[in-house]
């Protein structure tokens, strides 16, 4: 009688002999089920199969670890599920605690923000609802309405902050790229430490530095700009000393360069190495690699860094107060003194002599600055959301 193949159907001769399979051979339990595997999917063995498994025949394979573990249970493995259940119970409790703490901190931030907004609205309400005759009693209002008084302050705040951002972003981008892709390792570390230290300098120190050292240095530059480009209204009418909005914006730019550089540097460090190596393998130069791989990846991070710097410039007080010659005009003359004033610097200058309704007027200007800051952050989030595919998380 022919010998059946392992796992195959019985030969016809075996069927003719009464359907009895030879000793050691596997049988088919149901049509369409592999030989030796019953309809429920479990393979059965007899004593001769166990003996055949230990011979040198290539038709049989040694039982896997699963079969051994099924036949001979391990006491240590049997006790493992109980330990795992106890650990998972403790983990669930820790997860609930962490979730509660995280949710509480998130809600706390919203509560603080709402409390600040509510305080500003409540304290500014008397000025918002005051009549022109009541506002005319404030000496430094000069008979203006509240909107007429706040308008030039908002303009001066935005102008100085945007000028500072225009000066700081290119320099910060260049410094960040130099640290991450061009400078030697030791030089990059030292320069990074210096940038981080600049961010810790108080604003009053920057104000003293700008008023006593930077203004005399900028004087010949501003004089040349006024003489050479005076036909452009932006650079016309310079008068020494350099206590104009462009000088204040220069100091603000120096103040926000460390913030933008530090964030941009960390973002550029996260650029996938495979992206850069792929660009280099295609024959790209160092600059082409940065342009095609690094800058697209870090664009959203650069926008975030710029918005952080802009927020710092919008709310800066002492440096602007110590440098800028105040004025309350809608003026684009960047080199003329006495044309502009920021909201924060105006509050610091007027608050010591304010009382009653005048305090409400100053708080109303602070409410305007609060709204501007929220608007800037919302615009930044919108820009970042549009470039989400280039973010480091993706």
C-alpha positions as CSV (number, residue, x, y, z in Angstrom):
1,X,0.0,0.0,0.0
2,X,1.5,3.4,-0.9
3,X,2.7,5.7,1.8
4,X,0.7,8.9,2.1
5,X,2.4,12.2,1.9
6,X,2.5,14.1,5.2
7,X,-0.5,16.4,5.4
8,X,-1.9,15.2,2.1
9,X,-5.1,13.2,1.3
10,X,-5.1,9.4,1.4
11,X,-4.2,7.7,-1.9
12,X,-6.9,5.8,-3.8
13,X,-5.4,2.5,-2.8
14,X,-5.8,3.3,0.9
15,X,-9.4,4.1,0.3
16,X,-10.0,0.9,-1.5
17,X,-8.5,-1.0,1.4
18,X,-11.4,0.1,3.6
19,X,-10.5,3.8,4.2
20,X,-8.0,3.0,6.9
21,X,-5.1,5.3,6.9
22,X,-1.7,3.7,7.6
23,X,-0.2,4.1,11.1
24,X,1.4,7.5,11.6
25,X,-0.4,9.2,8.8
26,X,-2.8,12.2,9.2
27,X,-6.4,12.1,8.1
28,X,-8.6,14.8,6.7
29,X,-11.5,15.6,9.0
30,X,-13.6,17.6,6.5
31,X,-13.6,18.5,2.9
32,X,-11.5,21.6,2.2
33,X,-9.6,21.2,5.5
34,X,-5.9,20.5,5.3
35,X,-4.8,17.0,6.2
36,X,-4.3,16.4,9.9
37,X,-6.4,19.5,10.8
38,X,-10.0,18.9,11.9
39,X,-12.8,21.2,11.0
40,X,-12.3,23.3,14.1
41,X,-8.8,24.2,13.0
42,X,-6.8,22.2,15.6
43,X,-4.3,19.7,14.5
44,X,-4.4,16.3,16.2
45,X,-1.5,14.0,16.9
46,X,-1.2,10.4,18.0
47,X,1.6,8.6,19.7
48,X,3.4,7.6,16.5
49,X,3.4,11.3,15.4
50,X,5.3,12.2,18.6
51,X,7.8,9.5,17.9
52,X,8.2,10.6,14.3
53,X,8.8,14.2,15.4
54,X,12.0,13.2,17.1
55,X,13.5,11.4,14.1
56,X,15.6,12.9,11.4
57,X,12.9,12.9,8.8
58,X,12.5,16.2,7.1
59,X,8.8,15.7,6.7
60,X,8.2,16.7,10.4
61,X,9.2,19.8,12.3
62,X,10.0,20.1,15.9
63,X,7.1,21.5,18.0
64,X,7.3,25.2,18.4
65,X,7.4,27.0,21.8
66,X,3.7,27.5,21.7
67,X,3.1,23.7,21.7
68,X,5.6,23.2,24.5
69,X,4.1,26.0,26.5
70,X,0.6,24.5,25.9
71,X,1.6,21.1,27.1
72,X,3.9,22.1,30.0
73,X,2.7,25.3,31.8
74,X,5.3,27.5,33.4
75,X,4.5,28.5,37.0
76,X,6.1,31.9,36.6
77,X,4.1,32.5,33.5
78,X,0.9,31.4,35.2
79,X,1.5,34.0,38.0
80,X,2.3,36.8,35.5
81,X,-1.3,37.8,34.7
82,X,-2.1,38.6,38.3
83,X,0.9,40.9,38.5
84,X,0.0,42.5,35.2
85,X,-3.5,43.1,36.4
86,X,-2.4,44.8,39.6
87,X,0.1,47.0,37.6
88,X,-2.6,47.9,35.1
89,X,-4.9,48.9,37.9
90,X,-2.3,51.2,39.4
91,X,-1.6,52.6,35.9
92,X,-5.3,53.4,35.4
93,X,-5.4,55.3,38.7
94,X,-2.2,57.2,37.7
95,X,-3.7,58.0,34.3
96,X,-6.9,59.4,35.9
97,X,-4.9,61.5,38.3
98,X,-2.7,62.8,35.5
99,X,-5.7,63.5,33.3
100,X,-7.4,65.4,36.0
101,X,-4.3,67.5,36.8
102,X,-3.7,68.3,33.1
103,X,-7.3,69.2,32.6
104,X,-7.3,71.4,35.7
105,X,-4.2,73.3,34.5
106,X,-5.7,73.8,31.0
107,X,-8.9,75.2,32.6
108,X,-6.8,77.4,34.9
109,X,-5.2,79.1,32.0
110,X,-8.6,79.9,30.5
111,X,-9.8,81.1,33.8
112,X,-6.8,83.4,34.2
113,X,-7.2,84.8,30.7
114,X,-10.9,85.4,31.3
115,X,-10.1,87.0,34.7
116,X,-7.6,89.4,33.0
117,X,-10.1,90.3,30.3
118,X,-12.9,90.8,32.8
119,X,-10.7,93.0,35.0
120,X,-9.7,95.2,32.0
121,X,-13.3,95.6,30.8
122,X,-14.6,96.3,34.3
123,X,-12.0,98.9,35.1
124,X,-12.1,100.5,31.6
125,X,-15.9,100.7,31.5
126,X,-16.1,104.2,33.1
127,X,-13.9,105.5,30.4
128,X,-15.7,103.7,27.7
129,X,-19.1,105.1,28.8
130,X,-17.8,108.6,29.8
131,X,-19.1,111.7,28.1
132,X,-16.8,114.0,26.1
133,X,-17.2,116.7,28.8
134,X,-16.0,114.2,31.5
135,X,-13.0,113.2,29.4
136,X,-12.1,116.9,28.7
137,X,-11.4,117.3,32.4
138,X,-8.3,115.1,32.1
139,X,-5.4,117.4,31.4
140,X,-3.4,115.2,29.0
141,X,-6.5,114.3,26.9
142,X,-6.5,117.7,25.3
143,X,-10.2,117.6,24.7
144,X,-10.0,114.4,22.6
145,X,-12.4,111.6,22.6
146,X,-11.3,108.2,23.8
147,X,-11.1,106.7,20.3
148,X,-9.1,109.7,19.1
149,X,-6.7,109.3,22.0
150,X,-6.2,105.6,21.7
151,X,-5.8,105.5,17.9
152,X,-2.3,107.1,17.6
153,X,-1.1,104.9,20.5
154,X,-2.2,101.8,18.7
155,X,-0.6,103.0,15.5
156,X,2.7,103.8,17.3
157,X,2.7,100.4,19.0
158,X,2.1,98.5,15.8
159,X,4.6,100.5,13.8
160,X,7.5,100.1,16.3
161,X,6.8,96.4,16.7
162,X,6.6,95.7,13.0
163,X,9.8,97.7,12.3
164,X,11.5,95.7,15.0
165,X,10.2,92.4,13.5
166,X,11.4,93.4,10.1
167,X,14.9,94.1,11.4
168,X,15.1,91.1,13.7
169,X,13.7,88.2,11.6
170,X,16.4,88.2,8.9
171,X,19.2,88.5,11.4
172,X,17.7,85.8,13.7
173,X,17.3,83.5,10.7
174,X,20.9,83.9,9.6
175,X,22.2,83.4,13.1
176,X,20.1,80.2,13.6
177,X,21.2,78.8,10.2
178,X,24.9,79.6,11.0
179,X,24.7,77.9,14.4
180,X,22.9,74.7,13.0
181,X,24.6,74.2,9.6
182,X,27.8,76.3,9.2
183,X,29.6,77.0,12.5
184,X,32.0,74.4,14.1
185,X,30.6,72.5,17.0
186,X,32.4,74.5,19.7
187,X,31.7,77.8,18.1
188,X,28.1,76.9,17.7
189,X,27.8,76.0,21.4
190,X,29.4,79.2,22.5
191,X,27.3,81.3,20.3
192,X,24.2,79.5,21.5
193,X,25.1,80.3,25.1
194,X,25.6,84.0,24.2
195,X,22.2,84.2,22.5
196,X,20.5,82.6,25.5
197,X,22.2,85.1,27.8
198,X,21.0,88.0,25.7
199,X,17.4,86.9,26.3
200,X,17.9,87.2,30.1
201,X,19.0,90.9,30.1
202,X,16.4,93.2,31.6
203,X,14.6,95.7,29.4
204,X,15.8,98.6,31.5
205,X,19.4,97.7,30.7
206,X,18.5,97.7,27.0
207,X,16.9,101.1,27.4
208,X,20.0,102.5,29.0
209,X,22.2,101.0,26.4
210,X,20.0,102.4,23.6
211,X,19.7,105.9,25.0
212,X,23.4,106.3,26.0
213,X,25.3,104.3,23.4
214,X,23.2,103.3,20.5
215,X,21.6,106.7,19.8
216,X,24.9,108.5,19.2
217,X,26.0,105.6,17.0
218,X,22.8,105.8,14.9
219,X,23.0,109.6,14.6
220,X,25.4,109.7,11.6
221,X,23.5,106.8,9.9
222,X,20.1,108.6,10.3
223,X,21.7,111.9,9.1
224,X,23.0,110.2,5.9
225,X,19.6,108.5,5.3
226,X,17.8,111.9,5.6
227,X,20.3,113.6,3.3
228,X,20.4,110.8,0.7
229,X,16.9,109.5,0.8
230,X,15.1,112.6,2.2
231,X,12.9,112.7,-0.9
232,X,11.1,109.6,0.5
233,X,8.8,110.7,3.3
234,X,9.9,107.8,5.5
235,X,13.4,109.2,5.9
236,X,12.7,112.9,5.7
237,X,13.0,115.5,8.5
238,X,15.6,113.9,10.8
239,X,16.5,115.9,13.9
240,X,19.2,115.0,16.3
241,X,19.4,113.3,18.8
242,X,18.1,109.9,17.5
243,X,15.0,109.6,19.7
244,X,12.6,108.5,17.0
245,X,10.6,105.4,16.3
246,X,13.3,103.9,14.1
247,X,15.8,104.1,17.0
248,X,13.3,102.5,19.4
249,X,12.5,99.8,16.8
250,X,16.3,99.1,16.6
251,X,16.5,98.5,20.3
252,X,13.4,96.4,20.2
253,X,14.9,94.3,17.4
254,X,18.0,93.7,19.5
255,X,15.8,92.6,22.4
256,X,13.7,90.1,20.3
257,X,16.6,88.6,18.3
258,X,17.5,86.1,21.1
259,X,14.0,84.9,21.3
260,X,13.5,84.3,17.6
261,X,17.0,82.8,17.2
262,X,16.6,80.4,20.1
263,X,13.3,79.0,18.9
264,X,14.4,78.9,15.2
265,X,17.6,77.1,16.2
266,X,15.8,74.3,18.0
267,X,13.4,73.9,15.1
268,X,16.2,73.7,12.5
269,X,17.9,71.1,14.7
270,X,14.9,68.9,14.3
271,X,15.1,68.7,10.5
272,X,15.2,65.0,9.5
273,X,18.8,64.0,8.6
274,X,17.4,61.8,5.8
275,X,15.9,64.9,4.1
276,X,19.3,66.7,4.1
277,X,21.2,63.6,3.0
278,X,18.8,63.0,0.2
279,X,19.3,66.6,-1.1
280,X,23.0,66.3,-0.8
281,X,22.9,62.9,-2.6
282,X,21.1,64.6,-5.5
283,X,24.0,67.0,-5.9
284,X,22.5,70.0,-4.0
285,X,24.8,72.5,-2.5
286,X,24.7,73.5,1.2
287,X,22.5,76.5,0.4
288,X,20.2,74.4,-1.8
289,X,19.9,71.8,0.9
290,X,18.8,74.5,3.4
291,X,16.4,76.0,0.9
292,X,14.8,72.7,-0.1
293,X,14.9,70.7,3.1
294,X,15.5,72.9,6.2
295,X,13.5,76.0,5.5
296,X,10.3,74.2,4.4
297,X,10.5,72.0,7.5
298,X,11.1,74.8,9.9
299,X,8.7,77.4,8.3
300,X,6.0,77.0,10.9
301,X,8.5,77.1,13.7
302,X,10.0,80.3,12.3
303,X,6.5,81.9,12.2
304,X,5.9,80.9,15.8
305,X,9.3,82.4,16.8
306,X,8.5,85.6,15.0
307,X,5.1,85.8,16.8
308,X,6.8,85.4,20.1
309,X,9.2,88.2,19.3
310,X,6.3,90.3,18.1
311,X,4.5,89.8,21.4
312,X,7.6,90.9,23.3
313,X,7.9,94.0,21.1
314,X,4.2,95.0,21.4
315,X,4.4,94.9,25.2
316,X,7.8,96.4,25.8
317,X,7.7,99.4,28.1
318,X,10.9,100.7,29.6
319,X,13.2,100.5,26.6
320,X,10.7,102.5,24.5
321,X,10.0,104.9,27.3
322,X,13.7,105.7,27.7
323,X,14.4,106.2,24.0
324,X,11.4,107.4,22.2
325,X,10.4,111.1,22.2
326,X,6.6,110.8,22.6
327,X,4.1,112.1,20.1
328,X,0.4,111.3,19.3
329,X,0.2,111.4,15.5
330,X,-0.5,109.1,12.6
331,X,2.8,109.7,11.1
332,X,5.1,107.6,8.8
333,X,8.1,109.9,9.3
334,X,10.4,107.3,10.9
335,X,13.3,109.7,11.6
336,X,11.3,112.6,13.1
337,X,11.2,112.8,16.9
338,X,7.9,113.6,18.7
339,X,5.7,111.6,16.3
340,X,4.9,108.3,17.9
341,X,4.2,106.7,21.3
342,X,3.4,103.1,22.3
343,X,0.6,102.0,24.6
344,X,2.8,100.4,27.2
345,X,5.2,103.3,27.4
346,X,2.3,105.8,27.6
347,X,0.8,103.9,30.5
348,X,4.1,103.8,32.4
349,X,4.6,107.6,31.8
350,X,1.0,108.7,32.7
351,X,0.1,106.3,35.5
352,X,2.0,108.0,38.4
353,X,-0.1,111.2,38.0
354,X,-3.4,109.4,37.0
355,X,-6.4,109.2,39.3
356,X,-10.1,108.6,39.0
357,X,-11.3,108.6,35.4
358,X,-7.8,109.0,34.0
359,X,-6.9,105.6,35.4
360,X,-9.8,104.1,33.5
361,X,-8.6,105.8,30.4
362,X,-5.2,104.2,30.8
363,X,-6.7,100.8,31.5
364,X,-8.8,101.2,28.3
365,X,-5.6,101.7,26.3
366,X,-4.3,98.5,28.1
367,X,-7.5,96.7,26.9
368,X,-6.7,97.8,23.4
369,X,-3.2,96.3,23.7
370,X,-4.8,93.1,25.1
371,X,-7.0,92.8,22.1
372,X,-4.1,93.4,19.7
373,X,-2.1,90.7,21.4
374,X,-4.9,88.2,21.1
375,X,-5.4,89.1,17.5
376,X,-1.7,88.6,16.7
377,X,-1.7,85.2,18.4
378,X,-4.8,84.1,16.5
379,X,-3.3,85.2,13.2
380,X,-0.1,83.3,14.1
381,X,-2.1,80.1,14.9
382,X,-3.9,80.4,11.6
383,X,-0.7,80.7,9.7
384,X,0.8,77.8,11.5
385,X,-2.3,75.7,10.8
386,X,-2.0,76.4,7.1
387,X,1.6,75.1,7.2
388,X,0.9,72.1,9.5
389,X,2.4,69.6,7.0
390,X,5.8,71.1,7.5
391,X,5.7,71.0,11.3
392,X,8.2,69.0,13.3
393,X,5.4,66.8,14.7
394,X,4.6,65.6,11.2
